[in-house]
Amino acid sequence: MSLTVKQHAESMAVYLQEGAKRALTLANRGPVRFGSDGSLHPDITDAFSRCGFYVFTGVIEPPELDDLKDEVKHALERAPVSNQSKLDRQGRPSLGSDLSIPPFYLVSPLGDPVGGTQRNAGRHPVKMVTPTPETDAPSQVVQVIFGTLHILDSCLRLYGHPLLLKVAEAMNGPDFVPFNEAVFVKQPGLGAAVAWHQDATTHWDSPKLDEGTHGFNFMAQLYSSTAANAVWIVPGTHKQGKLDISSLTEASGDKISDAVPMICEPGDVVMCNRQAVHGSFANTSDDWRVSVGFGFHRKESVVGVTAKLLNGKSVLYDEARVRERSRMIAIAIDARAQRYPKEKPYLYQPLAGLEAQNSFNKETRELVVKNYNLLDLHI
Ligand SMILES: O=C(O)CCC(=O)C(=O)O
């Protein structure tokens, strides 16, 4: 029989407390810091390499944070009522209903839509515990907003953040390239689980596989990320190749014993290795979590690669596609400069000198930004 919200919260309490304690002893959090040569401070790269994630504290300041929160809140009000609908709760066209890839992904509250199924290339083999929602819960809730850069200008501006792009350069080289962007929403008492998985799909069998092959995701936190609502990760698994997740959960079900939560304050940004085992539980706490996600790869991991997408289709990432998709970095830098003119913008070297054609304006919004995510680079 399924647990109630209260029973689930109670059944998690000790695990959450112990995991949070372990997380805070990992010495993998602090402000973004660079050495004089522009490389990331070795304390950061060492901790990231040891743990598979790092929490950059205090990256997003209040005015920008408020912008992001307001825009995400507005987007949720304009979400369709179901995955099949193009109308919001008030019968208006939902946000982005004209886009090629529907931006909103709705699921059953406190559910786990992919765990234990063959969906998403079967990379979520174990179903998480799915408590029964309260009787007044909506039948569907937004779990993910995809393609954030064409519907949420605040996310586009964040994507151009100079500190974060400098980190991406330090990690993946000056010719780093995009992955995709998505906002994960965990509403209090409703947010669904994301079953344990490793994101990476393409290079597991490569003789050149190393801990950075499949890139990383930034997860910018708009609210506190607590043990109860956070993404959890099994430290060190990013260096162990493709793992058998079923065997990790054999001993204690979905509560993997050495996993830790990504504990964050609002404005912190997690850098998470895409090869690490991670997931999140149904949110039976009283607190929101909203993570604004965007990832970057090494160029060499992407160009010339044929990837089988999560929907089963195969696609070749040639130089032209990668270059066109990378224009979103340059456009985001300009969108940010328009809002924060006193900030020194990041210079994205692959498109240096092409600033005029990559400015953010009516024309590029329509011709480049709209439906940009048809060119996402999943590996
Ligand atoms: O935010 C979450 O709950 C899950 C995020 C995740 O699994 C991912 O970004 O790959």
The ligand as an SDF file (V2000), in Angstrom:
LIG
                    3D

 10  9  0  0  0  0  0  0  0  0999 V2000
   16.1530   18.2870  -10.4260 O   0  0  0  0  0  0  0  0  0  0  0  0
   15.9020   17.0990  -10.3130 C   0  0  0  0  0  0  0  0  0  0  0  0
   15.1260   16.6640   -9.4680 O   0  0  0  0  0  0  0  0  0  0  0  0
   16.5750   16.0980  -11.2030 C   0  0  0  0  0  0  0  0  0  0  0  0
   17.5560   16.7030  -12.1310 C   0  0  0  0  0  0  0  0  0  0  0  0
   18.2420   15.6970  -12.9780 C   0  0  0  0  0  0  0  0  0  0  0  0
   18.1610   14.5180  -12.7920 O   0  0  0  0  0  0  0  0  0  0  0  0
   19.0590   16.1200  -14.0960 C   0  0  0  0  0  0  0  0  0  0  0  0
   19.1940   17.3430  -14.3360 O   0  0  0  0  0  0  0  0  0  0  0  0
   19.6050   15.2330  -14.7880 O   0  0  0  0  0  0  0  0  0  0  0  0
  1  2  2  0
  2  3  1  0
  2  4  1  0
  4  5  1  0
  5  6  1  0
  6  7  2  0
  6  8  1  0
  8  9  2  0
  8 10  1  0
M  END
$$$$
